[in-house]
Amino acid sequence: MRKTVIVSPGPLLSRRRAIALGLGAGAAAMALPGVAFASVPNFVSGLWPEAQSKGVSRQVFDAAFAGFSPSQKIMDLTRRQPEVTNTTGQYLGNAVSSARISTGRSMRGEWSQTLGTVQQRWGVQSEIVLAIWGMETNYGSYMGGNNVIHALATLTYGNYRYDFFKGELLTALQILQQGHVAASNMVGSWAGAMGHTQFMPTSFTSYAVDYNGNGRRDIWNSVPDALASAANYLRAHGWNNGETWGYEVELPSNFDYGRAWDAGRQSLSTWRDMGVRRTGGREFPRLGDQARILMPSGSQGPKFLLLANFDVIKRYNNSDNYALAVGHLADRILGVGPFAQPFPANETGLSRDQRRELQQLLNNRGFSAGTPDGIIGPRTREAIIGFQRSAGLTADGHPSSTVLSRLR
């Protein structure tokens, strides 16, 4: 786990690293941004005392850094994380594809015994574990092509979030020392996320599990180890056994969206008193459960009441879109159908600059959205609702392209 970046439908972000230093002059002279070291050999030799103090042997250290040359491509990625303008509907359309659902169902059959034991032992719904596996690496089909040690060393050498990535690098070396994986097999994302379920090194040390009891926590080559590790991570972060992630709901025609945004987390009985109902005429199983509302497309798309487990999924990746995709993929693997209310087909997302413009235009009209920063928080939603009411629009607080066009 890594947590921080809003993900795309494929594998998410994370980090790791891998003395005879066969470095040429070209490697030492790379024009990496923010480099804090005179040369690559000096950088590597400077790491050795700290690695040694953490129990890493010289043999493991030298093997991990053999052939290391900082990657300009990885440093470019630190600057190239593009603005995501996809809507939630577009994101889920890619993330919860028919192919990913079908493969998930196949994997559910293939690994049924392991998944059953994992669910019994860690109390996490097996389909949620499968969905995380599917979201992170498409069920292990792509775990990242980067040598984790070398990737983490590149980020540290390039002075990118230096303390964080240096800590992850040293932890990755300890993982090698403990014999969980060989340096050549420690592969992951450019940011160091590793294995089938994309753990950062520090998450690995805290939550990875030796499911098969062979003395190694091998999330790269052992699917059971990886699935159990994901379940252990979720349980450690508060997963409630026997509860789902949330419910798709229907709202009454006179629903007060402003009140709903202000309500925060309320009991399902309180939401029911506000006229909120599960789709398909189904009842909530436990009216005392606490939930918050999510309306990713405002009044025009599906609406959800999110339980505490939704926020546990977000500990894996702090994105409502990601957690919604995991929950929905799990349901589809289980055999549940598509959302009852589809996402608007013609909806377009707003870029950060467009959200800033929206906020500035709201301020200009006298609807105080605060300093235009492109972040849609409670104050901006309140301003949008005020404008929507004045313009005769459904006052759902959704920062849509329609609202922006009307403001212009």
Contacts in CASP RR format, 6 or more apart in sequence:
PFRMAT RR
TARGET T0000
AUTHOR 0000-0000-0000
METHOD contacts of the structure
MODEL  1
MRKTVIVSPGPLLSRRRAIALGLGAGAAAMALPGVAFASVPNFVSGLWPE
AQSKGVSRQVFDAAFAGFSPSQKIMDLTRRQPEVTNTTGQYLGNAVSSAR
ISTGRSMRGEWSQTLGTVQQRWGVQSEIVLAIWGMETNYGSYMGGNNVIH
ALATLTYGNYRYDFFKGELLTALQILQQGHVAASNMVGSWAGAMGHTQFM
PTSFTSYAVDYNGNGRRDIWNSVPDALASAANYLRAHGWNNGETWGYEVE
LPSNFDYGRAWDAGRQSLSTWRDMGVRRTGGREFPRLGDQARILMPSGSQ
GPKFLLLANFDVIKRYNNSDNYALAVGHLADRILGVGPFAQPFPANETGL
SRDQRRELQQLLNNRGFSAGTPDGIIGPRTREAIIGFQRSAGLTADGHPS
STVLSRLR
1 14 0 8 1.000
1 193 0 8 1.000
1 198 0 8 1.000
1 199 0 8 1.000
1 200 0 8 1.000
1 203 0 8 1.000
1 207 0 8 1.000
1 233 0 8 1.000
1 315 0 8 1.000
1 316 0 8 1.000
1 317 0 8 1.000
2 12 0 8 1.000
2 13 0 8 1.000
2 14 0 8 1.000
2 15 0 8 1.000
2 191 0 8 1.000
2 192 0 8 1.000
2 193 0 8 1.000
2 198 0 8 1.000
2 200 0 8 1.000
2 203 0 8 1.000
2 317 0 8 1.000
3 315 0 8 1.000
3 316 0 8 1.000
3 317 0 8 1.000
3 318 0 8 1.000
4 13 0 8 1.000
4 318 0 8 1.000
5 12 0 8 1.000
5 13 0 8 1.000
5 81 0 8 1.000
5 317 0 8 1.000
5 319 0 8 1.000
6 84 0 8 1.000
6 317 0 8 1.000
6 318 0 8 1.000
6 319 0 8 1.000
6 321 0 8 1.000
6 322 0 8 1.000
7 13 0 8 1.000
7 135 0 8 1.000
7 317 0 8 1.000
7 319 0 8 1.000
7 321 0 8 1.000
7 322 0 8 1.000
8 84 0 8 1.000
8 91 0 8 1.000
8 94 0 8 1.000
8 95 0 8 1.000
9 91 0 8 1.000
9 93 0 8 1.000
9 94 0 8 1.000
9 95 0 8 1.000
9 97 0 8 1.000
9 135 0 8 1.000
9 325 0 8 1.000
10 95 0 8 1.000
10 135 0 8 1.000
10 136 0 8 1.000
10 138 0 8 1.000
11 135 0 8 1.000
11 136 0 8 1.000
11 137 0 8 1.000
11 138 0 8 1.000
11 142 0 8 1.000
11 143 0 8 1.000
11 144 0 8 1.000
11 189 0 8 1.000
11 193 0 8 1.000
11 198 0 8 1.000
12 135 0 8 1.000
12 136 0 8 1.000
12 189 0 8 1.000
12 193 0 8 1.000
12 198 0 8 1.000
12 316 0 8 1.000
12 317 0 8 1.000
12 322 0 8 1.000
13 189 0 8 1.000
13 191 0 8 1.000
13 193 0 8 1.000
14 188 0 8 1.000
14 189 0 8 1.000
14 191 0 8 1.000
14 192 0 8 1.000
14 193 0 8 1.000
14 194 0 8 1.000
14 198 0 8 1.000
14 199 0 8 1.000
14 200 0 8 1.000
15 148 0 8 1.000
15 151 0 8 1.000
15 152 0 8 1.000
15 155 0 8 1.000
15 164 0 8 1.000
15 165 0 8 1.000
15 168 0 8 1.000
15 169 0 8 1.000
15 189 0 8 1.000
15 191 0 8 1.000
15 192 0 8 1.000
15 193 0 8 1.000
15 200 0 8 1.000
15 201 0 8 1.000
16 148 0 8 1.000
16 149 0 8 1.000
16 151 0 8 1.000
16 152 0 8 1.000
16 168 0 8 1.000
16 169 0 8 1.000
16 172 0 8 1.000
16 186 0 8 1.000
16 188 0 8 1.000
16 192 0 8 1.000
16 193 0 8 1.000
16 194 0 8 1.000
16 200 0 8 1.000
16 201 0 8 1.000
17 64 0 8 1.000
17 147 0 8 1.000
17 148 0 8 1.000
17 149 0 8 1.000
17 150 0 8 1.000
17 151 0 8 1.000
17 152 0 8 1.000
17 153 0 8 1.000
17 156 0 8 1.000
17 168 0 8 1.000
17 169 0 8 1.000
17 172 0 8 1.000
17 173 0 8 1.000
17 192 0 8 1.000
18 64 0 8 1.000
18 65 0 8 1.000
18 68 0 8 1.000
18 147 0 8 1.000
18 148 0 8 1.000
18 149 0 8 1.000
18 150 0 8 1.000
18 151 0 8 1.000
18 152 0 8 1.000
18 153 0 8 1.000
18 172 0 8 1.000
18 176 0 8 1.000
18 183 0 8 1.000
18 184 0 8 1.000
18 186 0 8 1.000
19 44 0 8 1.000
19 58 0 8 1.000
19 61 0 8 1.000
19 62 0 8 1.000
19 65 0 8 1.000
19 66 0 8 1.000
20 62 0 8 1.000
20 66 0 8 1.000
21 40 0 8 1.000
21 41 0 8 1.000
21 44 0 8 1.000
21 65 0 8 1.000
21 66 0 8 1.000
21 67 0 8 1.000
21 68 0 8 1.000
22 66 0 8 1.000
22 67 0 8 1.000
23 40 0 8 1.000
23 41 0 8 1.000
23 67 0 8 1.000
23 68 0 8 1.000
23 69 0 8 1.000
24 69 0 8 1.000
27 40 0 8 1.000
27 69 0 8 1.000
27 70 0 8 1.000
28 39 0 8 1.000
28 40 0 8 1.000
28 41 0 8 1.000
30 69 0 8 1.000
30 70 0 8 1.000
30 72 0 8 1.000
31 72 0 8 1.000
32 70 0 8 1.000
32 72 0 8 1.000
32 75 0 8 1.000
32 154 0 8 1.000
32 157 0 8 1.000
32 158 0 8 1.000
33 75 0 8 1.000
33 79 0 8 1.000
33 158 0 8 1.000
33 159 0 8 1.000
33 160 0 8 1.000
34 158 0 8 1.000
34 159 0 8 1.000
34 160 0 8 1.000
35 157 0 8 1.000
35 158 0 8 1.000
35 159 0 8 1.000
36 157 0 8 1.000
36 158 0 8 1.000
36 159 0 8 1.000
36 162 0 8 1.000
37 43 0 8 1.000
37 157 0 8 1.000
40 68 0 8 1.000
40 69 0 8 1.000
40 70 0 8 1.000
40 157 0 8 1.000
43 153 0 8 1.000
43 156 0 8 1.000
43 157 0 8 1.000
44 65 0 8 1.000
44 68 0 8 1.000
44 153 0 8 1.000
47 61 0 8 1.000
47 153 0 8 1.000
47 169 0 8 1.000
47 170 0 8 1.000
48 58 0 8 1.000
48 61 0 8 1.000
50 170 0 8 1.000
51 61 0 8 1.000
51 170 0 8 1.000
51 173 0 8 1.000
52 58 0 8 1.000
52 61 0 8 1.000
54 170 0 8 1.000
54 173 0 8 1.000
54 174 0 8 1.000
55 174 0 8 1.000
55 177 0 8 1.000
56 170 0 8 1.000
56 173 0 8 1.000
56 174 0 8 1.000
56 176 0 8 1.000
56 177 0 8 1.000
57 177 0 8 1.000
60 173 0 8 1.000
60 176 0 8 1.000
60 177 0 8 1.000
60 183 0 8 1.000
61 173 0 8 1.000
63 176 0 8 1.000
63 183 0 8 1.000
64 149 0 8 1.000
64 173 0 8 1.000
64 176 0 8 1.000
64 183 0 8 1.000
65 149 0 8 1.000
65 150 0 8 1.000
65 153 0 8 1.000
66 183 0 8 1.000
68 149 0 8 1.000
68 150 0 8 1.000
68 153 0 8 1.000
69 150 0 8 1.000
70 153 0 8 1.000
70 154 0 8 1.000
70 157 0 8 1.000
70 158 0 8 1.000
71 146 0 8 1.000
71 150 0 8 1.000
71 151 0 8 1.000
71 154 0 8 1.000
71 190 0 8 1.000
73 190 0 8 1.000
74 146 0 8 1.000
74 151 0 8 1.000
74 154 0 8 1.000
74 155 0 8 1.000
74 190 0 8 1.000
75 154 0 8 1.000
75 155 0 8 1.000
75 158 0 8 1.000
75 160 0 8 1.000
77 190 0 8 1.000
77 191 0 8 1.000
78 155 0 8 1.000
78 160 0 8 1.000
83 351 0 8 1.000
83 352 0 8 1.000
85 348 0 8 1.000
85 349 0 8 1.000
85 350 0 8 1.000
85 351 0 8 1.000
86 94 0 8 1.000
86 349 0 8 1.000
87 296 0 8 1.000
87 297 0 8 1.000
87 343 0 8 1.000
87 347 0 8 1.000
87 348 0 8 1.000
87 349 0 8 1.000
88 296 0 8 1.000
88 297 0 8 1.000
88 320 0 8 1.000
88 321 0 8 1.000
88 324 0 8 1.000
88 343 0 8 1.000
89 296 0 8 1.000
89 297 0 8 1.000
89 343 0 8 1.000
89 347 0 8 1.000
90 343 0 8 1.000
91 321 0 8 1.000
91 325 0 8 1.000
92 321 0 8 1.000
92 324 0 8 1.000
92 325 0 8 1.000
92 328 0 8 1.000
92 343 0 8 1.000
95 135 0 8 1.000
95 321 0 8 1.000
95 325 0 8 1.000
95 329 0 8 1.000
96 325 0 8 1.000
96 328 0 8 1.000
96 329 0 8 1.000
96 332 0 8 1.000
100 134 0 8 1.000
100 138 0 8 1.000
100 329 0 8 1.000
101 329 0 8 1.000
101 332 0 8 1.000
101 333 0 8 1.000
103 134 0 8 1.000
103 138 0 8 1.000
103 139 0 8 1.000
104 130 0 8 1.000
104 134 0 8 1.000
104 139 0 8 1.000
104 333 0 8 1.000
105 333 0 8 1.000
105 335 0 8 1.000
107 130 0 8 1.000
107 133 0 8 1.000
107 139 0 8 1.000
108 115 0 8 1.000
108 126 0 8 1.000
108 127 0 8 1.000
108 130 0 8 1.000
108 333 0 8 1.000
111 130 0 8 1.000
111 223 0 8 1.000
111 224 0 8 1.000
111 227 0 8 1.000
114 211 0 8 1.000
114 223 0 8 1.000
114 224 0 8 1.000
114 227 0 8 1.000
114 228 0 8 1.000
115 126 0 8 1.000
115 129 0 8 1.000
115 130 0 8 1.000
115 227 0 8 1.000
116 126 0 8 1.000
118 124 0 8 1.000
118 126 0 8 1.000
118 129 0 8 1.000
118 211 0 8 1.000
118 224 0 8 1.000
118 227 0 8 1.000
118 228 0 8 1.000
118 231 0 8 1.000
119 125 0 8 1.000
119 126 0 8 1.000
119 129 0 8 1.000
119 231 0 8 1.000
121 228 0 8 1.000
121 231 0 8 1.000
122 228 0 8 1.000
122 231 0 8 1.000
122 232 0 8 1.000
122 234 0 8 1.000
122 235 0 8 1.000
123 231 0 8 1.000
123 235 0 8 1.000
123 239 0 8 1.000
123 241 0 8 1.000
123 242 0 8 1.000
124 230 0 8 1.000
124 231 0 8 1.000
124 234 0 8 1.000
124 235 0 8 1.000
124 239 0 8 1.000
124 241 0 8 1.000
125 242 0 8 1.000
125 244 0 8 1.000
125 330 0 8 1.000
127 330 0 8 1.000
127 331 0 8 1.000
127 333 0 8 1.000
127 334 0 8 1.000
128 234 0 8 1.000
128 245 0 8 1.000
128 309 0 8 1.000
128 313 0 8 1.000
128 326 0 8 1.000
128 327 0 8 1.000
128 330 0 8 1.000
129 227 0 8 1.000
129 230 0 8 1.000
129 231 0 8 1.000
129 234 0 8 1.000
130 139 0 8 1.000
130 227 0 8 1.000
130 329 0 8 1.000
130 330 0 8 1.000
130 333 0 8 1.000
131 325 0 8 1.000
131 326 0 8 1.000
131 327 0 8 1.000
131 329 0 8 1.000
131 330 0 8 1.000
131 333 0 8 1.000
132 197 0 8 1.000
132 230 0 8 1.000
132 313 0 8 1.000
132 316 0 8 1.000
132 326 0 8 1.000
133 139 0 8 1.000
133 140 0 8 1.000
133 196 0 8 1.000
133 197 0 8 1.000
133 226 0 8 1.000
133 227 0 8 1.000
133 230 0 8 1.000
134 140 0 8 1.000
134 329 0 8 1.000
135 322 0 8 1.000
135 325 0 8 1.000
135 326 0 8 1.000
135 329 0 8 1.000
136 193 0 8 1.000
136 196 0 8 1.000
136 197 0 8 1.000
136 198 0 8 1.000
137 143 0 8 1.000
137 144 0 8 1.000
137 195 0 8 1.000
137 196 0 8 1.000
137 197 0 8 1.000
137 198 0 8 1.000
139 196 0 8 1.000
140 195 0 8 1.000
140 196 0 8 1.000
143 187 0 8 1.000
143 188 0 8 1.000
143 194 0 8 1.000
143 195 0 8 1.000
143 196 0 8 1.000
143 198 0 8 1.000
143 220 0 8 1.000
144 187 0 8 1.000
144 188 0 8 1.000
144 189 0 8 1.000
145 187 0 8 1.000
145 188 0 8 1.000
146 187 0 8 1.000
146 188 0 8 1.000
146 189 0 8 1.000
146 190 0 8 1.000
146 192 0 8 1.000
147 183 0 8 1.000
147 184 0 8 1.000
147 186 0 8 1.000
147 187 0 8 1.000
148 172 0 8 1.000
148 186 0 8 1.000
148 187 0 8 1.000
148 188 0 8 1.000
148 192 0 8 1.000
148 194 0 8 1.000
148 201 0 8 1.000
149 169 0 8 1.000
149 172 0 8 1.000
149 173 0 8 1.000
149 176 0 8 1.000
149 183 0 8 1.000
149 186 0 8 1.000
151 188 0 8 1.000
151 189 0 8 1.000
151 190 0 8 1.000
151 191 0 8 1.000
151 192 0 8 1.000
152 165 0 8 1.000
152 168 0 8 1.000
152 169 0 8 1.000
152 172 0 8 1.000
152 192 0 8 1.000
152 201 0 8 1.000
153 169 0 8 1.000
155 161 0 8 1.000
155 165 0 8 1.000
155 191 0 8 1.000
156 162 0 8 1.000
156 165 0 8 1.000
156 166 0 8 1.000
156 169 0 8 1.000
167 201 0 8 1.000
167 202 0 8 1.000
168 192 0 8 1.000
168 200 0 8 1.000
168 201 0 8 1.000
168 202 0 8 1.000
169 201 0 8 1.000
171 201 0 8 1.000
171 202 0 8 1.000
171 204 0 8 1.000
171 205 0 8 1.000
172 186 0 8 1.000
172 192 0 8 1.000
172 201 0 8 1.000
174 201 0 8 1.000
174 205 0 8 1.000
175 181 0 8 1.000
175 186 0 8 1.000
175 201 0 8 1.000
175 204 0 8 1.000
175 205 0 8 1.000
176 182 0 8 1.000
176 183 0 8 1.000
176 186 0 8 1.000
179 216 0 8 1.000
180 204 0 8 1.000
180 208 0 8 1.000
180 216 0 8 1.000
180 217 0 8 1.000
180 218 0 8 1.000
181 216 0 8 1.000
181 218 0 8 1.000
181 220 0 8 1.000
181 221 0 8 1.000
185 220 0 8 1.000
185 221 0 8 1.000
186 194 0 8 1.000
186 220 0 8 1.000
187 194 0 8 1.000
187 195 0 8 1.000
187 220 0 8 1.000
188 194 0 8 1.000
188 195 0 8 1.000
188 198 0 8 1.000
189 198 0 8 1.000
192 200 0 8 1.000
192 201 0 8 1.000
193 199 0 8 1.000
193 200 0 8 1.000
194 200 0 8 1.000
194 201 0 8 1.000
194 204 0 8 1.000
194 219 0 8 1.000
194 220 0 8 1.000
195 219 0 8 1.000
195 220 0 8 1.000
195 226 0 8 1.000
196 219 0 8 1.000
196 220 0 8 1.000
196 223 0 8 1.000
196 226 0 8 1.000
196 227 0 8 1.000
197 219 0 8 1.000
197 226 0 8 1.000
197 227 0 8 1.000
197 229 0 8 1.000
197 230 0 8 1.000
199 207 0 8 1.000
199 208 0 8 1.000
199 219 0 8 1.000
199 229 0 8 1.000
199 233 0 8 1.000
203 233 0 8 1.000
204 217 0 8 1.000
204 219 0 8 1.000
204 229 0 8 1.000
206 236 0 8 1.000
207 229 0 8 1.000
207 232 0 8 1.000
207 233 0 8 1.000
207 236 0 8 1.000
208 217 0 8 1.000
208 219 0 8 1.000
208 225 0 8 1.000
208 229 0 8 1.000
208 232 0 8 1.000
209 217 0 8 1.000
209 225 0 8 1.000
209 228 0 8 1.000
209 229 0 8 1.000
209 232 0 8 1.000
210 216 0 8 1.000
210 217 0 8 1.000
210 218 0 8 1.000
210 225 0 8 1.000
211 222 0 8 1.000
211 224 0 8 1.000
211 225 0 8 1.000
211 227 0 8 1.000
211 228 0 8 1.000
211 229 0 8 1.000
212 222 0 8 1.000
212 224 0 8 1.000
212 225 0 8 1.000
216 222 0 8 1.000
216 225 0 8 1.000
217 225 0 8 1.000
217 229 0 8 1.000
218 225 0 8 1.000
219 225 0 8 1.000
219 226 0 8 1.000
219 229 0 8 1.000
220 226 0 8 1.000
233 315 0 8 1.000
233 316 0 8 1.000
234 312 0 8 1.000
234 313 0 8 1.000
234 315 0 8 1.000
234 316 0 8 1.000
237 312 0 8 1.000
237 315 0 8 1.000
238 308 0 8 1.000
238 312 0 8 1.000
239 309 0 8 1.000
239 312 0 8 1.000
240 307 0 8 1.000
240 308 0 8 1.000
240 309 0 8 1.000
240 312 0 8 1.000
243 286 0 8 1.000
243 289 0 8 1.000
243 307 0 8 1.000
243 308 0 8 1.000
243 309 0 8 1.000
244 307 0 8 1.000
244 309 0 8 1.000
245 306 0 8 1.000
245 307 0 8 1.000
245 309 0 8 1.000
245 310 0 8 1.000
245 313 0 8 1.000
245 323 0 8 1.000
245 326 0 8 1.000
245 327 0 8 1.000
245 330 0 8 1.000
246 291 0 8 1.000
246 304 0 8 1.000
246 305 0 8 1.000
246 306 0 8 1.000
246 307 0 8 1.000
246 309 0 8 1.000
246 310 0 8 1.000
246 327 0 8 1.000
247 278 0 8 1.000
247 279 0 8 1.000
247 284 0 8 1.000
247 291 0 8 1.000
247 304 0 8 1.000
247 305 0 8 1.000
247 307 0 8 1.000
248 278 0 8 1.000
248 279 0 8 1.000
248 302 0 8 1.000
248 303 0 8 1.000
248 304 0 8 1.000
248 339 0 8 1.000
248 340 0 8 1.000
248 341 0 8 1.000
249 271 0 8 1.000
249 276 0 8 1.000
249 277 0 8 1.000
249 278 0 8 1.000
249 279 0 8 1.000
249 293 0 8 1.000
249 303 0 8 1.000
249 304 0 8 1.000
249 305 0 8 1.000
250 276 0 8 1.000
250 277 0 8 1.000
250 278 0 8 1.000
250 279 0 8 1.000
250 303 0 8 1.000
250 340 0 8 1.000
250 341 0 8 1.000
251 275 0 8 1.000
251 276 0 8 1.000
251 299 0 8 1.000
251 303 0 8 1.000
252 275 0 8 1.000
252 276 0 8 1.000
255 274 0 8 1.000
255 275 0 8 1.000
255 276 0 8 1.000
256 274 0 8 1.000
257 295 0 8 1.000
257 298 0 8 1.000
257 299 0 8 1.000
257 385 0 8 1.000
257 394 0 8 1.000
257 395 0 8 1.000
257 396 0 8 1.000
257 397 0 8 1.000
258 381 0 8 1.000
258 382 0 8 1.000
258 385 0 8 1.000
258 395 0 8 1.000
258 396 0 8 1.000
258 397 0 8 1.000
259 274 0 8 1.000
260 274 0 8 1.000
260 293 0 8 1.000
260 295 0 8 1.000
261 293 0 8 1.000
261 378 0 8 1.000
261 381 0 8 1.000
261 382 0 8 1.000
261 385 0 8 1.000
261 397 0 8 1.000
262 378 0 8 1.000
263 270 0 8 1.000
263 274 0 8 1.000
263 292 0 8 1.000
263 293 0 8 1.000
264 292 0 8 1.000
264 293 0 8 1.000
265 290 0 8 1.000
265 291 0 8 1.000
265 292 0 8 1.000
266 290 0 8 1.000
266 291 0 8 1.000
266 292 0 8 1.000
267 287 0 8 1.000
267 288 0 8 1.000
267 289 0 8 1.000
267 290 0 8 1.000
267 291 0 8 1.000
268 284 0 8 1.000
268 286 0 8 1.000
268 287 0 8 1.000
268 288 0 8 1.000
268 289 0 8 1.000
268 290 0 8 1.000
268 291 0 8 1.000
268 305 0 8 1.000
269 287 0 8 1.000
269 288 0 8 1.000
271 291 0 8 1.000
271 293 0 8 1.000
271 305 0 8 1.000
272 284 0 8 1.000
272 287 0 8 1.000
276 293 0 8 1.000
276 305 0 8 1.000
278 284 0 8 1.000
279 339 0 8 1.000
279 340 0 8 1.000
279 341 0 8 1.000
280 340 0 8 1.000
289 307 0 8 1.000
289 308 0 8 1.000
290 307 0 8 1.000
290 308 0 8 1.000
291 305 0 8 1.000
291 306 0 8 1.000
291 307 0 8 1.000
292 305 0 8 1.000
292 306 0 8 1.000
293 303 0 8 1.000
293 304 0 8 1.000
293 305 0 8 1.000
293 306 0 8 1.000
294 303 0 8 1.000
294 304 0 8 1.000
294 305 0 8 1.000
294 306 0 8 1.000
294 320 0 8 1.000
294 324 0 8 1.000
295 301 0 8 1.000
295 303 0 8 1.000
295 304 0 8 1.000
295 396 0 8 1.000
295 398 0 8 1.000
296 302 0 8 1.000
296 320 0 8 1.000
296 321 0 8 1.000
296 324 0 8 1.000
296 343 0 8 1.000
297 343 0 8 1.000
297 344 0 8 1.000
297 347 0 8 1.000
297 398 0 8 1.000
297 400 0 8 1.000
298 396 0 8 1.000
298 397 0 8 1.000
298 398 0 8 1.000
298 400 0 8 1.000
299 394 0 8 1.000
299 396 0 8 1.000
299 398 0 8 1.000
300 344 0 8 1.000
300 347 0 8 1.000
300 398 0 8 1.000
301 341 0 8 1.000
301 342 0 8 1.000
301 343 0 8 1.000
301 344 0 8 1.000
302 339 0 8 1.000
302 340 0 8 1.000
302 341 0 8 1.000
302 342 0 8 1.000
302 343 0 8 1.000
303 341 0 8 1.000
304 324 0 8 1.000
310 323 0 8 1.000
310 324 0 8 1.000
310 327 0 8 1.000
311 323 0 8 1.000
313 322 0 8 1.000
313 323 0 8 1.000
313 326 0 8 1.000
313 327 0 8 1.000
314 320 0 8 1.000
314 322 0 8 1.000
314 323 0 8 1.000
316 322 0 8 1.000
316 323 0 8 1.000
316 326 0 8 1.000
317 323 0 8 1.000
328 339 0 8 1.000
331 337 0 8 1.000
332 338 0 8 1.000
347 400 0 8 1.000
347 401 0 8 1.000
348 401 0 8 1.000
349 401 0 8 1.000
350 358 0 8 1.000
350 399 0 8 1.000
350 400 0 8 1.000
350 401 0 8 1.000
350 404 0 8 1.000
352 374 0 8 1.000
354 401 0 8 1.000
354 404 0 8 1.000
355 374 0 8 1.000
355 375 0 8 1.000
355 376 0 8 1.000
355 399 0 8 1.000
356 372 0 8 1.000
356 373 0 8 1.000
356 374 0 8 1.000
357 372 0 8 1.000
357 404 0 8 1.000
358 369 0 8 1.000
358 374 0 8 1.000
358 380 0 8 1.000
358 384 0 8 1.000
358 399 0 8 1.000
358 403 0 8 1.000
358 404 0 8 1.000
358 407 0 8 1.000
359 369 0 8 1.000
359 370 0 8 1.000
359 371 0 8 1.000
359 372 0 8 1.000
359 373 0 8 1.000
359 374 0 8 1.000
359 380 0 8 1.000
359 383 0 8 1.000
360 369 0 8 1.000
360 372 0 8 1.000
361 404 0 8 1.000
361 407 0 8 1.000
361 408 0 8 1.000
362 368 0 8 1.000
362 369 0 8 1.000
362 380 0 8 1.000
362 383 0 8 1.000
362 384 0 8 1.000
362 387 0 8 1.000
362 407 0 8 1.000
363 369 0 8 1.000
363 370 0 8 1.000
363 372 0 8 1.000
363 383 0 8 1.000
365 387 0 8 1.000
365 407 0 8 1.000
367 383 0 8 1.000
367 384 0 8 1.000
367 386 0 8 1.000
367 387 0 8 1.000
368 379 0 8 1.000
368 383 0 8 1.000
369 379 0 8 1.000
369 380 0 8 1.000
369 383 0 8 1.000
369 384 0 8 1.000
370 379 0 8 1.000
370 380 0 8 1.000
370 383 0 8 1.000
376 399 0 8 1.000
380 399 0 8 1.000
381 397 0 8 1.000
381 399 0 8 1.000
384 397 0 8 1.000
384 398 0 8 1.000
384 399 0 8 1.000
384 403 0 8 1.000
385 395 0 8 1.000
385 396 0 8 1.000
385 397 0 8 1.000
386 395 0 8 1.000
387 393 0 8 1.000
387 403 0 8 1.000
387 406 0 8 1.000
387 407 0 8 1.000
388 394 0 8 1.000
388 395 0 8 1.000
388 396 0 8 1.000
388 397 0 8 1.000
388 403 0 8 1.000
389 395 0 8 1.000
391 406 0 8 1.000
393 402 0 8 1.000
393 403 0 8 1.000
393 406 0 8 1.000
397 403 0 8 1.000
END
